[in-house]
C-alpha cells in the first residue's frame, strides 16, 4: 500500500515526546540563571550505519553573525527553547560542521528531497521531528504534509504541533551528503554522497522499473546519479537507464566520478 493511502502515524517506538524542528529554530537559548544568550540556529546529529534513529549530539547557537556548537549533554532541550546546564557566555566557534561530518537538520534535511522507500515516491521534508528515547533525543523522521508547510507561516505555538504525514527516518533514502561512519561504501552498496540505512537501500532495490523511472523524473541529475548508484545491479534501474537517450544518459553519468561512471556504464551495456 502506498503511503498516500495510509493514515499518518508516528512509529510506536517514537510515540513519546516529540519536538518540531521548524518550531524550535530561532527559539531562545538561556543559561542556567535564565538569561538569554542566543537563539537556536540548528540541531546536529551524527548518523551511523547501524543506528536507525541517529542521536542528537549538539545544538548550534546563533551569536551575532557567528555560531557556537553546544554539546547536547550540556542542555535541557524543550519545544520552547534550550536551557544550558551551566552559567556561561557562549564563545563563537567555527560554523556548523562541514558537509560530510555531521547532519545539521535545518541545513541538510529540512526542505530537502528524499525517497520514501515504503511509498516509492519523492517527498520533501516540510518539518523534521526529534523524539525522546531512553538513549536521549534522536532524529525520528520528517513530516511531508501540506499543513506543515503552511504552519511555518503562522505564529509558533508553545507545544509541539502534531505531524500530519509523518515518515519514519528508517523508511527514507535521504539524498544528502554521505557521512564517514567508518564503513566501506562499496561493501555496504551505498551511493557516495548520500545518507541512508542499508535496509532502505535493500528495499529500494525491490522497486519495479516504472517506480524507478518516476523517482528519477522527480529529482535533479545529481540525485538521479545517487539513486542509480544505490540501485546498481538492480534489473529495474538497468532497464530504466537503457531507455535513456544518449544525451540524458551522458548528463547523468557526468555527475559521477570516473570509477562510478565506468561501473554504471558497464551495467547499462551488460558487461560483466
Secondary structure, 3 states (H helix, E strand, C coil): CCHHHCCCCCCHHHCCCEEEHHHHCCCEEECCCCCEEEEEEEEEECCCCCCCCCEEEEEEEEECCEEEEEEHHHEEEECCEEEECCCCCCCCECCCCCECCEEEHHHHCCCCEEEECCCCEEEECCEEEEEEECCEEEEEEEECCHHHHHHCCCCCCCCCCCCCCEEEHHHEEECCCCCCCCCCHHHHCCCCCCECCHHHHHHHCCCCHHHHHHHHHCCCHHHHHHHHHHCCCCHHHHHHHHHCCHHHHHHHHCCCCHHHHHHHHHHHHCCC
